[in-house]
Amino acid sequence: MKIVFVMFMICTVFYANAQNTTSVAVKKDPRIDMLIKKQMQINEATTRASRSSAQGFRIQVINTNDRNKAIAAKTKVYELYPDLKAYLLYQAPYFRLRVGNFKTQDEAAAYQKKLAKQFDNTLIVRDIIEVKPDTLDDSN
């Protein structure tokens, strides 16, 4: 039994040694790192401004517990009003579809009149909205 154990250990050591001797050398061009760093800078610069947010208003188009109805409403909004951005929110058990990024309630009311023709029970709600960089007010 000891001989079998010793033979097993010797085979294991040789097998492990054989695995460690094979190595692969990877040569990487340093320009790749420079390109990756540059792309990261570009992505950061272009998305930084788009992450701006402010208090504003959105129009709630639908409030339902049927996910398919909410998705159908979102599709309809995109078909009829491609300039409005739609936000589908889930707060158990309801799906809420809100559209638009309006700074004032008057802007939202104008669109609400249009949306009320296609959807019942539209509602203007306060929300954190996305603000485009060119529409930001400079307070400096």
HELIX and SHEET records of a PDB file:
HELIX    1   1 LYS A    2  THR A   21  1                                  20    
HELIX    2   2 PRO A   30  SER A   50  1                                  21    
HELIX    3   3 ARG A   67  LEU A   80  1                                  14    
HELIX    4   4 GLN A  105  ALA A  116  1                                  12    
HELIX    5   5 PRO A  133  THR A  135  5                                   3    
SHEET    1   A 4 ALA A  86  GLN A  91  0                                        
SHEET    2   A 4 TYR A  94  PHE A 102 -1                                        
SHEET    3   A 4 SER A  53  THR A  64 -1                                        
SHEET    4   A 4 LEU A 123  GLU A 130 -1                                        
END                                                                             
